[in-house]
Amino acid sequence: MTRSTDDVLAELAALRAQDPPTHGGRVLAYVYDSGRADLDALAEQAATAFLPVNGLDPTTFRSVAALESSLVGRARTLFHGGDDVVGSVTSGGTESCVLAVKAARELWRAADPARATARAAIVLPTTAHPAFHKAAQYLDLDVVAVPVSVATGAVAASDVLAALDGLGDRAALAVVSAPSYPFGVIDPIADVAAGAAARGVACHVDACIGGWVLPWWGGVEPWDFAVPGVTSLSADLHKYGYAPKGASVVLHRGRERHAAQYFATTAWPGYPVVNPTMLGSRAAGAMAAAWAVGEALGDEGYAELVARTRAAASTLADAVAGISGLRVVGSPTGPLLALADDGGVDPFHLVDALRRRGWLAQCQPAMTQPDGTVLPRTAHLTLTAVTGSVVAELADALAASADEVRGRSAPAPDPGLVARVLSDGLPEDLAEVMATLEAMPGDVVRPALIQVLQAAIDPAVG
Ligand SMILES: *Cc1c(COP(=O)(O)O)cnc(C)c1O
């Protein structure tokens, strides 16, 4: 059965109409809106121009090699890397982080023949992005998670270094964030990087979310390749680079470390294979869009967008300070805020109340750390440049939502909920679902989460 293009496009438009608005600042996670329609139009045209090419082979599609080289060059200048810093454009932050872990593992192994059969380990704060746990699972490494302060969400460098010492020879990589996603806090990068270097261990700075913010934020301690001992860095173009999804950068200090990220083989009768990233065929649309947006914005453009973002973050933090029963966790550097109960406002109920008012924040469940301390459940807000144009409305919505739920007891876990979600789908209000997930042991919750998400795309369901 064939269909007319009008018919097909109408169906796509109808599907998109069900999504939350990606523009306008009402969705406070997942999407990054510059608030500039001209940039969106430019990104669209750039992506369209590069839709048909394949980044698999930069010797065939020279255009892709030129764009990638330009983006890597731009990133290394921004992040204070010298001529010895090189890297790749990847499909996103997760791929950048996985490749940084791969490179660290390969160099760790190459340093000593006895390690060919040993298992490497990485050390990270509990606030590090799950991409590193994923990398460890895919690449067969152990993870040592270091507790952060319950009050501030910050890790102590001495705790990270003690964990490296505890691993001895098996430590291949220390990970720090600039900033961390859950609480928006920058880790003590200089101290961790120096301590790691003294132990011969690599140090990765995960600036996936902060990479295109911190250079213009102001008042930030050195956090990038300006810091000795930092060996690799990830920064997402598809977040505050304001590019469409599918573009990130991973940089390494040293061509040897970058080479360790590659895969090459001639063990088949086809073409000689050289893959810098995890993908084979590589889409170049997002790369072209990221390049175009970066050229159009330039340093000044980013500075202006960050100034607007920073003003919005400060207005909002002040607003929260005036709302009884709610507090911002720690003192974040950058555009991420985590809101915790400060005597009366449950963050999960708050997220539901905000959603009813047309605002989408993210529930972050409480987490018991390896030392038994418990990080609070929070509501996460990612602010972007466009937030500035709606910040008064957002502050009002927060205050009204807090008023609505203040004093309401925290949602209780419901053991029957997973089965109900699997048969009926997710309810509108998520507080109970989140409270249930939060209370379930990890080895029970993980398969349950997978089942729920599997069901969402199962052709036999719904
Ligand atoms: C978003 C993010 C990542 C992973 O990026 P994806 O693009 O979602 O794969 C890694 N680290 C941090 C701190 C992030 O915010």
PDBQT file of the ligand as one rigid body, heavy atoms in Angstrom, charges set to zero:
ROOT
HETATM    1  C1  LIG A 501      23.536  14.562  29.047  1.00  0.00    +0.000 C 
HETATM    2  C2  LIG A 501      24.716  14.122  29.808  1.00  0.00    +0.000 A 
HETATM    3  C3  LIG A 501      25.494  13.014  29.411  1.00  0.00    +0.000 A 
HETATM    4  C4  LIG A 501      25.088  12.042  28.322  1.00  0.00    +0.000 C 
HETATM    5  O1  LIG A 501      24.668  12.651  27.199  1.00  0.00    +0.000 OA
HETATM    6  P1  LIG A 501      23.600  12.105  26.163  1.00  0.00    +0.000 P 
HETATM    7  O2  LIG A 501      23.783  13.103  25.090  1.00  0.00    +0.000 OA
HETATM    8  O3  LIG A 501      22.260  12.163  26.813  1.00  0.00    +0.000 OA
HETATM    9  O4  LIG A 501      23.976  10.735  25.747  1.00  0.00    +0.000 OA
HETATM   10  C5  LIG A 501      26.653  12.758  30.118  1.00  0.00    +0.000 A 
HETATM   11  N1  LIG A 501      26.997  13.503  31.161  1.00  0.00    +0.000 NA
HETATM   12  C6  LIG A 501      26.264  14.548  31.594  1.00  0.00    +0.000 A 
HETATM   13  C7  LIG A 501      26.726  15.339  32.781  1.00  0.00    +0.000 C 
HETATM   14  C8  LIG A 501      25.104  14.887  30.931  1.00  0.00    +0.000 A 
HETATM   15  O5  LIG A 501      24.348  15.903  31.369  1.00  0.00    +0.000 OA
ENDROOT
TORSDOF 0
